[in-house]
Amino acid sequence: MPIYEFKCASCENEFETLISSAKVEEATCPDCGAGKPRRLMSVIAGMGGRVADPAPSCGAGACARCS
């Protein structure tokens, strides 16, 4: 079973949980009990921190992310 990372929309708690991929939609926040937390994208172990909602690039080099 994989470990998934989530962020609760209600209380902003970030948490990890060991849950089967078939039940990932049933995850709940361990702090407030709210359902449907936002799933975060994780990077491969040893590669550094987490990426949450990566912003799309403008493609024109006009912003700090694209230049």
RAGI-V53421 format. One record per helix or strand of 2 or more residues. SS is the DSSP state (~ for helix, > for strand). FROM is the first residue (numbers start at 0). LEN is the number of residues. If there is no record, write none. Layout:
SS FROM LEN
SS FROM LEN
//
This chain:
> 2 5
> 13 5
~ 20 6
> 37 4
//
